[in-house]
Amino acid sequence: MRKLIVLSFISLDGVMQAPGGPQEDTSGNFKFGGWTFPYFDEFGGKQMGEQMGHEFDLLLGRKTYDIFAAYWPKADASNPVTGPFNKATKYVASRSPLKLDWVNSVQIEGDAAKGVRKLKAEDGPELQVHGSGNFIQTLLKNDLVDELWLKIFPVTLGNGKRLFADGTLPAAFDLTKSVISPTGVIFANYKRNGEVKTGSF
């Protein structure tokens, strides 16, 4: 059984859209692309290195795959993300034909949730989801996410695509790790733990 882990950069108000650059995703007239840049430092780089410093495969939505496939095959080899991303098998959820030019890329055809369940049931390394905001809603709606590794930045963005949007189901999580960078970024890992519990004071 393979774990499925969502790794997301999010703002304090839950926006995950276009953290990496101005032109990454301007849909909905989003004007703040690259909003994580001022907060990245050596500490953050080390944390990211630990999260990707072991074997994993990638599970991506169509739009994120197209963005990544245009960038990472040509990226600087000294970037600690370049090697792991290029080495990993890339599973891409898409109902339409894909140009799988990026090495080790495989299309998940048909029903995405069914395809992901099949992948999770197989033997292999963990499945990491980066970006893929729309696809994540499908994963959350079908209760396919085992862990959330969040990077929470000290900024509010107002409008934009949110990590917890229309697909979110009620669910309980345990905090398994948390550290804070000198620039105020909270690195928090959560593991799925059953249903929401309620009570009264």
PyMOL commands that set and color helices and strands:
alter all, ss='L'
color gray80, all
select helices_A, chain A and resi 27-29+37-39+42-51+62-74+82-87+112-121+133-141
alter helices_A, ss='H'
color red, helices_A
select strands_A, chain A and resi 4-11+56-61+90-93+105-108+126-130+147-153+173-180+186-192
alter strands_A, ss='S'
color yellow, strands_A
deselect
rebuild
show_as cartoon
